[in-house]
Amino acid sequence: MALTIAAVPVLTGEASDRFDLLMEMSEERRGSVDFSSEINEARAILEKADFQLASA
């Protein structure tokens, strides 16, 4: 027996406007986080463990 598919709720009104605004703000911040210190730390850990990547 087939089950009915629930309808997907759609944002309207103020909720929709707020969602659009927050989405635009998020897109503007995209890629603004600097992970260079974490990358350097990971490389140091791998170097200390004498970890070598397999060559392609």
mmCIF file of the N, C-alpha and C atoms, coordinates in Angstrom:
data_MODEL
# 
_entry.id   MODEL 
# 
loop_
_atom_site.group_PDB 
_atom_site.id 
_atom_site.type_symbol 
_atom_site.label_atom_id 
_atom_site.label_alt_id 
_atom_site.label_comp_id 
_atom_site.label_asym_id 
_atom_site.label_entity_id 
_atom_site.label_seq_id 
_atom_site.pdbx_PDB_ins_code 
_atom_site.Cartn_x 
_atom_site.Cartn_y 
_atom_site.Cartn_z 
_atom_site.occupancy 
_atom_site.B_iso_or_equiv 
_atom_site.pdbx_formal_charge 
_atom_site.auth_seq_id 
_atom_site.auth_comp_id 
_atom_site.auth_asym_id 
_atom_site.auth_atom_id 
_atom_site.pdbx_PDB_model_num 
ATOM 1   N N  . MET A 1 1  ? 0.838  -1.167 0.000  1.00 0.00 ? 1  MET A N  1 
ATOM 2   C CA . MET A 1 1  ? 0.000  0.000  0.000  1.00 0.00 ? 1  MET A CA 1 
ATOM 3   C C  . MET A 1 1  ? 0.892  1.243  0.000  1.00 0.00 ? 1  MET A C  1 
ATOM 4   N N  . ALA A 1 2  ? 0.593  2.187  -0.831 1.00 0.00 ? 2  ALA A N  1 
ATOM 5   C CA . ALA A 1 2  ? 1.388  3.405  -0.964 1.00 0.00 ? 2  ALA A CA 1 
ATOM 6   C C  . ALA A 1 2  ? 1.026  4.404  0.134  1.00 0.00 ? 2  ALA A C  1 
ATOM 7   N N  . LEU A 1 3  ? 2.030  5.095  0.606  1.00 0.00 ? 3  LEU A N  1 
ATOM 8   C CA . LEU A 1 3  ? 1.811  6.137  1.600  1.00 0.00 ? 3  LEU A CA 1 
ATOM 9   C C  . LEU A 1 3  ? 1.741  7.486  0.895  1.00 0.00 ? 3  LEU A C  1 
ATOM 10  N N  . THR A 1 4  ? 0.916  8.356  1.407  1.00 0.00 ? 4  THR A N  1 
ATOM 11  C CA . THR A 1 4  ? 0.820  9.682  0.811  1.00 0.00 ? 4  THR A CA 1 
ATOM 12  C C  . THR A 1 4  ? 2.053  10.501 1.181  1.00 0.00 ? 4  THR A C  1 
ATOM 13  N N  . ILE A 1 5  ? 2.490  11.323 0.281  1.00 0.00 ? 5  ILE A N  1 
ATOM 14  C CA . ILE A 1 5  ? 3.640  12.176 0.516  1.00 0.00 ? 5  ILE A CA 1 
ATOM 15  C C  . ILE A 1 5  ? 3.142  13.463 1.158  1.00 0.00 ? 5  ILE A C  1 
ATOM 16  N N  . ALA A 1 6  ? 3.779  13.822 2.275  1.00 0.00 ? 6  ALA A N  1 
ATOM 17  C CA . ALA A 1 6  ? 3.378  15.027 2.994  1.00 0.00 ? 6  ALA A CA 1 
ATOM 18  C C  . ALA A 1 6  ? 3.748  16.264 2.181  1.00 0.00 ? 6  ALA A C  1 
ATOM 19  N N  . ALA A 1 7  ? 2.900  17.245 2.245  1.00 0.00 ? 7  ALA A N  1 
ATOM 20  C CA . ALA A 1 7  ? 3.160  18.492 1.538  1.00 0.00 ? 7  ALA A CA 1 
ATOM 21  C C  . ALA A 1 7  ? 4.334  19.223 2.185  1.00 0.00 ? 7  ALA A C  1 
ATOM 22  N N  . VAL A 1 8  ? 5.154  19.856 1.369  1.00 0.00 ? 8  VAL A N  1 
ATOM 23  C CA . VAL A 1 8  ? 6.293  20.625 1.864  1.00 0.00 ? 8  VAL A CA 1 
ATOM 24  C C  . VAL A 1 8  ? 5.806  22.028 2.213  1.00 0.00 ? 8  VAL A C  1 
ATOM 25  N N  . PRO A 1 9  ? 6.026  22.458 3.462  1.00 0.00 ? 9  PRO A N  1 
ATOM 26  C CA . PRO A 1 9  ? 5.574  23.795 3.827  1.00 0.00 ? 9  PRO A CA 1 
ATOM 27  C C  . PRO A 1 9  ? 6.357  24.871 3.082  1.00 0.00 ? 9  PRO A C  1 
ATOM 28  N N  . VAL A 1 10 ? 5.688  25.943 2.731  1.00 0.00 ? 10 VAL A N  1 
ATOM 29  C CA . VAL A 1 10 ? 6.298  27.036 1.991  1.00 0.00 ? 10 VAL A CA 1 
ATOM 30  C C  . VAL A 1 10 ? 6.264  28.289 2.862  1.00 0.00 ? 10 VAL A C  1 
ATOM 31  N N  . LEU A 1 11 ? 7.422  28.964 2.956  1.00 0.00 ? 11 LEU A N  1 
ATOM 32  C CA . LEU A 1 11 ? 7.475  30.192 3.731  1.00 0.00 ? 11 LEU A CA 1 
ATOM 33  C C  . LEU A 1 11 ? 6.771  31.311 2.983  1.00 0.00 ? 11 LEU A C  1 
ATOM 34  N N  . THR A 1 12 ? 6.024  32.098 3.718  1.00 0.00 ? 12 THR A N  1 
ATOM 35  C CA . THR A 1 12 ? 5.326  33.241 3.120  1.00 0.00 ? 12 THR A CA 1 
ATOM 36  C C  . THR A 1 12 ? 5.437  34.431 4.064  1.00 0.00 ? 12 THR A C  1 
ATOM 37  N N  . GLY A 1 13 ? 5.214  35.578 3.539  1.00 0.00 ? 13 GLY A N  1 
ATOM 38  C CA . GLY A 1 13 ? 5.133  36.795 4.347  1.00 0.00 ? 13 GLY A CA 1 
ATOM 39  C C  . GLY A 1 13 ? 6.448  37.166 5.000  1.00 0.00 ? 13 GLY A C  1 
ATOM 40  N N  . GLU A 1 14 ? 6.367  37.585 6.273  1.00 0.00 ? 14 GLU A N  1 
ATOM 41  C CA . GLU A 1 14 ? 7.539  38.058 7.006  1.00 0.00 ? 14 GLU A CA 1 
ATOM 42  C C  . GLU A 1 14 ? 8.580  36.961 7.177  1.00 0.00 ? 14 GLU A C  1 
ATOM 43  N N  . ALA A 1 15 ? 8.141  35.724 7.369  1.00 0.00 ? 15 ALA A N  1 
ATOM 44  C CA . ALA A 1 15 ? 9.084  34.619 7.536  1.00 0.00 ? 15 ALA A CA 1 
ATOM 45  C C  . ALA A 1 15 ? 9.916  34.441 6.272  1.00 0.00 ? 15 ALA A C  1 
ATOM 46  N N  . SER A 1 16 ? 9.274  34.559 5.130  1.00 0.00 ? 16 SER A N  1 
ATOM 47  C CA . SER A 1 16 ? 9.973  34.436 3.854  1.00 0.00 ? 16 SER A CA 1 
ATOM 48  C C  . SER A 1 16 ? 10.976 35.580 3.667  1.00 0.00 ? 16 SER A C  1 
ATOM 49  N N  . ASP A 1 17 ? 10.554 36.785 3.984  1.00 0.00 ? 17 ASP A N  1 
ATOM 50  C CA . ASP A 1 17 ? 11.433 37.949 3.849  1.00 0.00 ? 17 ASP A CA 1 
ATOM 51  C C  . ASP A 1 17 ? 12.654 37.830 4.758  1.00 0.00 ? 17 ASP A C  1 
ATOM 52  N N  . ARG A 1 18 ? 12.428 37.387 5.995  1.00 0.00 ? 18 ARG A N  1 
ATOM 53  C CA . ARG A 1 18 ? 13.530 37.228 6.947  1.00 0.00 ? 18 ARG A CA 1 
ATOM 54  C C  . ARG A 1 18 ? 14.485 36.136 6.480  1.00 0.00 ? 18 ARG A C  1 
ATOM 55  N N  . PHE A 1 19 ? 13.935 35.039 5.975  1.00 0.00 ? 19 PHE A N  1 
ATOM 56  C CA . PHE A 1 19 ? 14.769 33.956 5.466  1.00 0.00 ? 19 PHE A CA 1 
ATOM 57  C C  . PHE A 1 19 ? 15.648 34.451 4.322  1.00 0.00 ? 19 PHE A C  1 
ATOM 58  N N  . ASP A 1 20 ? 15.065 35.206 3.392  1.00 0.00 ? 20 ASP A N  1 
ATOM 59  C CA . ASP A 1 20 ? 15.829 35.743 2.263  1.00 0.00 ? 20 ASP A CA 1 
ATOM 60  C C  . ASP A 1 20 ? 16.952 36.659 2.741  1.00 0.00 ? 20 ASP A C  1 
ATOM 61  N N  . LEU A 1 21 ? 16.654 37.511 3.720  1.00 0.00 ? 21 LEU A N  1 
ATOM 62  C CA . LEU A 1 21 ? 17.660 38.430 4.254  1.00 0.00 ? 21 LEU A CA 1 
ATOM 63  C C  . LEU A 1 21 ? 18.801 37.662 4.911  1.00 0.00 ? 21 LEU A C  1 
ATOM 64  N N  . LEU A 1 22 ? 18.462 36.683 5.740  1.00 0.00 ? 22 LEU A N  1 
ATOM 65  C CA . LEU A 1 22 ? 19.492 35.893 6.412  1.00 0.00 ? 22 LEU A CA 1 
ATOM 66  C C  . LEU A 1 22 ? 20.310 35.082 5.413  1.00 0.00 ? 22 LEU A C  1 
ATOM 67  N N  . MET A 1 23 ? 19.681 34.595 4.366  1.00 0.00 ? 23 MET A N  1 
ATOM 68  C CA . MET A 1 23 ? 20.383 33.845 3.334  1.00 0.00 ? 23 MET A CA 1 
ATOM 69  C C  . MET A 1 23 ? 21.386 34.748 2.608  1.00 0.00 ? 23 MET A C  1 
ATOM 70  N N  . GLU A 1 24 ? 20.983 35.959 2.274  1.00 0.00 ? 24 GLU A N  1 
ATOM 71  C CA . GLU A 1 24 ? 21.882 36.901 1.604  1.00 0.00 ? 24 GLU A CA 1 
ATOM 72  C C  . GLU A 1 24 ? 23.059 37.258 2.511  1.00 0.00 ? 24 GLU A C  1 
ATOM 73  N N  . MET A 1 25 ? 22.800 37.480 3.790  1.00 0.00 ? 25 MET A N  1 
ATOM 74  C CA . MET A 1 25 ? 23.873 37.802 4.733  1.00 0.00 ? 25 MET A CA 1 
ATOM 75  C C  . MET A 1 25 ? 24.852 36.635 4.848  1.00 0.00 ? 25 MET A C  1 
ATOM 76  N N  . SER A 1 26 ? 24.320 35.423 4.868  1.00 0.00 ? 26 SER A N  1 
ATOM 77  C CA . SER A 1 26 ? 25.152 34.235 4.957  1.00 0.00 ? 26 SER A CA 1 
ATOM 78  C C  . SER A 1 26 ? 26.016 34.077 3.714  1.00 0.00 ? 26 SER A C  1 
ATOM 79  N N  . GLU A 1 27 ? 25.447 34.331 2.549  1.00 0.00 ? 27 GLU A N  1 
ATOM 80  C CA . GLU A 1 27 ? 26.198 34.219 1.300  1.00 0.00 ? 27 GLU A CA 1 
ATOM 81  C C  . GLU A 1 27 ? 27.327 35.240 1.232  1.00 0.00 ? 27 GLU A C  1 
ATOM 82  N N  . GLU A 1 28 ? 27.121 36.426 1.808  1.00 0.00 ? 28 GLU A N  1 
ATOM 83  C CA . GLU A 1 28 ? 28.160 37.445 1.821  1.00 0.00 ? 28 GLU A CA 1 
ATOM 84  C C  . GLU A 1 28 ? 29.334 37.035 2.700  1.00 0.00 ? 28 GLU A C  1 
ATOM 85  N N  . ARG A 1 29 ? 29.060 36.290 3.768  1.00 0.00 ? 29 ARG A N  1 
ATOM 86  C CA . ARG A 1 29 ? 30.110 35.854 4.692  1.00 0.00 ? 29 ARG A CA 1 
ATOM 87  C C  . ARG A 1 29 ? 30.790 34.568 4.230  1.00 0.00 ? 29 ARG A C  1 
ATOM 88  N N  . ARG A 1 30 ? 30.248 33.934 3.218  1.00 0.00 ? 30 ARG A N  1 
ATOM 89  C CA . ARG A 1 30 ? 30.763 32.645 2.761  1.00 0.00 ? 30 ARG A CA 1 
ATOM 90  C C  . ARG A 1 30 ? 32.234 32.776 2.371  1.00 0.00 ? 30 ARG A C  1 
ATOM 91  N N  . GLY A 1 31 ? 33.018 31.851 2.874  1.00 0.00 ? 31 GLY A N  1 
ATOM 92  C CA . GLY A 1 31 ? 34.436 31.835 2.551  1.00 0.00 ? 31 GLY A CA 1 
ATOM 93  C C  . GLY A 1 31 ? 35.260 32.845 3.312  1.00 0.00 ? 31 GLY A C  1 
ATOM 94  N N  . SER A 1 32 ? 34.697 33.482 4.308  1.00 0.00 ? 32 SER A N  1 
ATOM 95  C CA . SER A 1 32 ? 35.430 34.510 5.039  1.00 0.00 ? 32 SER A CA 1 
ATOM 96  C C  . SER A 1 32 ? 36.186 33.964 6.247  1.00 0.00 ? 32 SER A C  1 
ATOM 97  N N  . VAL A 1 33 ? 36.048 32.666 6.526  1.00 0.00 ? 33 VAL A N  1 
ATOM 98  C CA . VAL A 1 33 ? 36.729 32.078 7.660  1.00 0.00 ? 33 VAL A CA 1 
ATOM 99  C C  . VAL A 1 33 ? 38.122 31.634 7.222  1.00 0.00 ? 33 VAL A C  1 
ATOM 100 N N  . ASP A 1 34 ? 39.139 32.005 8.006  1.00 0.00 ? 34 ASP A N  1 
ATOM 101 C CA . ASP A 1 34 ? 40.520 31.660 7.687  1.00 0.00 ? 34 ASP A CA 1 
ATOM 102 C C  . ASP A 1 34 ? 40.925 30.423 8.489  1.00 0.00 ? 34 ASP A C  1 
ATOM 103 N N  . PHE A 1 35 ? 41.143 29.326 7.790  1.00 0.00 ? 35 PHE A N  1 
ATOM 104 C CA . PHE A 1 35 ? 41.517 28.073 8.437  1.00 0.00 ? 35 PHE A CA 1 
ATOM 105 C C  . PHE A 1 35 ? 43.015 27.800 8.314  1.00 0.00 ? 35 PHE A C  1 
ATOM 106 N N  . SER A 1 36 ? 43.823 28.799 7.973  1.00 0.00 ? 36 SER A N  1 
ATOM 107 C CA . SER A 1 36 ? 45.246 28.562 7.737  1.00 0.00 ? 36 SER A CA 1 
ATOM 108 C C  . SER A 1 36 ? 45.957 28.030 8.981  1.00 0.00 ? 36 SER A C  1 
ATOM 109 N N  . SER A 1 37 ? 45.607 28.513 10.158 1.00 0.00 ? 37 SER A N  1 
ATOM 110 C CA . SER A 1 37 ? 46.279 28.023 11.364 1.00 0.00 ? 37 SER A CA 1 
ATOM 111 C C  . SER A 1 37 ? 45.933 26.560 11.622 1.00 0.00 ? 37 SER A C  1 
ATOM 112 N N  . GLU A 1 38 ? 44.692 26.164 11.377 1.00 0.00 ? 38 GLU A N  1 
ATOM 113 C CA . GLU A 1 38 ? 44.297 24.769 11.550 1.00 0.00 ? 38 GLU A CA 1 
ATOM 114 C C  . GLU A 1 38 ? 44.991 23.874 10.526 1.00 0.00 ? 38 GLU A C  1 
ATOM 115 N N  . ILE A 1 39 ? 45.130 24.357 9.303  1.00 0.00 ? 39 ILE A N  1 
ATOM 116 C CA . ILE A 1 39 ? 45.812 23.588 8.266  1.00 0.00 ? 39 ILE A CA 1 
ATOM 117 C C  . ILE A 1 39 ? 47.274 23.400 8.631  1.00 0.00 ? 39 ILE A C  1 
ATOM 118 N N  . ASN A 1 40 ? 47.917 24.467 9.097  1.00 0.00 ? 40 ASN A N  1 
ATOM 119 C CA . ASN A 1 40 ? 49.322 24.369 9.510  1.00 0.00 ? 40 ASN A CA 1 
ATOM 120 C C  . ASN A 1 40 ? 49.495 23.411 10.672 1.00 0.00 ? 40 ASN A C  1 
ATOM 121 N N  . GLU A 1 41 ? 48.570 23.433 11.610 1.00 0.00 ? 41 GLU A N  1 
ATOM 122 C CA . GLU A 1 41 ? 48.639 22.529 12.755 1.00 0.00 ? 41 GLU A CA 1 
ATOM 123 C C  . GLU A 1 41 ? 48.476 21.080 12.303 1.00 0.00 ? 41 GLU A C  1 
ATOM 124 N N  . ALA A 1 42 ? 47.548 20.833 11.385 1.00 0.00 ? 42 ALA A N  1 
ATOM 125 C CA . ALA A 1 42 ? 47.346 19.480 10.873 1.00 0.00 ? 42 ALA A CA 1 
ATOM 126 C C  . ALA A 1 42 ? 48.580 18.993 10.122 1.00 0.00 ? 42 ALA A C  1 
ATOM 127 N N  . ARG A 1 43 ? 49.188 19.876 9.339  1.00 0.00 ? 43 ARG A N  1 
ATOM 128 C CA . ARG A 1 43 ? 50.408 19.499 8.610  1.00 0.00 ? 43 ARG A CA 1 
ATOM 129 C C  . ARG A 1 43 ? 51.535 19.159 9.584  1.00 0.00 ? 43 ARG A C  1 
ATOM 130 N N  . ALA A 1 44 ? 51.663 19.929 10.666 1.00 0.00 ? 44 ALA A N  1 
ATOM 131 C CA . ALA A 1 44 ? 52.698 19.659 11.658 1.00 0.00 ? 44 ALA A CA 1 
ATOM 132 C C  . ALA A 1 44 ? 52.473 18.301 12.327 1.00 0.00 ? 44 ALA A C  1 
ATOM 133 N N  . ILE A 1 45 ? 51.225 17.980 12.619 1.00 0.00 ? 45 ILE A N  1 
ATOM 134 C CA . ILE A 1 45 ? 50.906 16.694 13.234 1.00 0.00 ? 45 ILE A CA 1 
ATOM 135 C C  . ILE A 1 45 ? 51.258 15.556 12.283 1.00 0.00 ? 45 ILE A C  1 
ATOM 136 N N  . LEU A 1 46 ? 50.879 15.703 11.018 1.00 0.00 ? 46 LEU A N  1 
ATOM 137 C CA . LEU A 1 46 ? 51.168 14.660 10.034 1.00 0.00 ? 46 LEU A CA 1 
ATOM 138 C C  . LEU A 1 46 ? 52.671 14.512 9.803  1.00 0.00 ? 46 LEU A C  1 
ATOM 139 N N  . GLU A 1 47 ? 53.389 15.629 9.804  1.00 0.00 ? 47 GLU A N  1 
ATOM 140 C CA . GLU A 1 47 ? 54.838 15.579 9.628  1.00 0.00 ? 47 GLU A CA 1 
ATOM 141 C C  . GLU A 1 47 ? 55.494 14.868 10.815 1.00 0.00 ? 47 GLU A C  1 
ATOM 142 N N  . LYS A 1 48 ? 55.036 15.190 12.007 1.00 0.00 ? 48 LYS A N  1 
ATOM 143 C CA . LYS A 1 48 ? 55.599 14.573 13.212 1.00 0.00 ? 48 LYS A CA 1 
ATOM 144 C C  . LYS A 1 48 ? 55.330 13.067 13.224 1.00 0.00 ? 48 LYS A C  1 
ATOM 145 N N  . ALA A 1 49 ? 54.184 12.644 12.693 1.00 0.00 ? 49 ALA A N  1 
ATOM 146 C CA . ALA A 1 49 ? 53.832 11.234 12.644 1.00 0.00 ? 49 ALA A CA 1 
ATOM 147 C C  . ALA A 1 49 ? 54.472 10.538 11.454 1.00 0.00 ? 49 ALA A C  1 
ATOM 148 N N  . ASP A 1 50 ? 55.258 11.296 10.673 1.00 0.00 ? 50 ASP A N  1 
ATOM 149 C CA . ASP A 1 50 ? 55.914 10.772 9.472  1.00 0.00 ? 50 ASP A CA 1 
ATOM 150 C C  . ASP A 1 50 ? 54.879 10.171 8.512  1.00 0.00 ? 50 ASP A C  1 
ATOM 151 N N  . PHE A 1 51 ? 53.790 10.859 8.375  1.00 0.00 ? 51 PHE A N  1 
ATOM 152 C CA . PHE A 1 51 ? 52.695 10.415 7.503  1.00 0.00 ? 51 PHE A CA 1 
ATOM 153 C C  . PHE A 1 51 ? 52.975 10.891 6.085  1.00 0.00 ? 51 PHE A C  1 
ATOM 154 N N  . GLN A 1 52 ? 52.876 9.983  5.137  1.00 0.00 ? 52 GLN A N  1 
ATOM 155 C CA . GLN A 1 52 ? 53.102 10.343 3.755  1.00 0.00 ? 52 GLN A CA 1 
ATOM 156 C C  . GLN A 1 52 ? 51.895 9.939  2.935  1.00 0.00 ? 52 GLN A C  1 
ATOM 157 N N  . LEU A 1 53 ? 51.461 10.852 2.109  1.00 0.00 ? 53 LEU A N  1 
ATOM 158 C CA . LEU A 1 53 ? 50.325 10.570 1.232  1.00 0.00 ? 53 LEU A CA 1 
ATOM 159 C C  . LEU A 1 53 ? 50.781 9.682  0.092  1.00 0.00 ? 53 LEU A C  1 
ATOM 160 N N  . ALA A 1 54 ? 49.901 8.797  -0.343 1.00 0.00 ? 54 ALA A N  1 
ATOM 161 C CA . ALA A 1 54 ? 50.218 7.941  -1.480 1.00 0.00 ? 54 ALA A CA 1 
ATOM 162 C C  . ALA A 1 54 ? 50.262 8.795  -2.731 1.00 0.00 ? 54 ALA A C  1 
ATOM 163 N N  . SER A 1 55 ? 51.241 8.575  -3.561 1.00 0.00 ? 55 SER A N  1 
ATOM 164 C CA . SER A 1 55 ? 51.353 9.345  -4.795 1.00 0.00 ? 55 SER A CA 1 
ATOM 165 C C  . SER A 1 55 ? 50.328 8.852  -5.797 1.00 0.00 ? 55 SER A C  1 
ATOM 166 N N  . ALA A 1 56 ? 49.790 9.802  -6.547 1.00 0.00 ? 56 ALA A N  1 
ATOM 167 C CA . ALA A 1 56 ? 48.743 9.448  -7.506 1.00 0.00 ? 56 ALA A CA 1 
ATOM 168 C C  . ALA A 1 56 ? 49.338 9.036  -8.827 1.00 0.00 ? 56 ALA A C  1 
# 
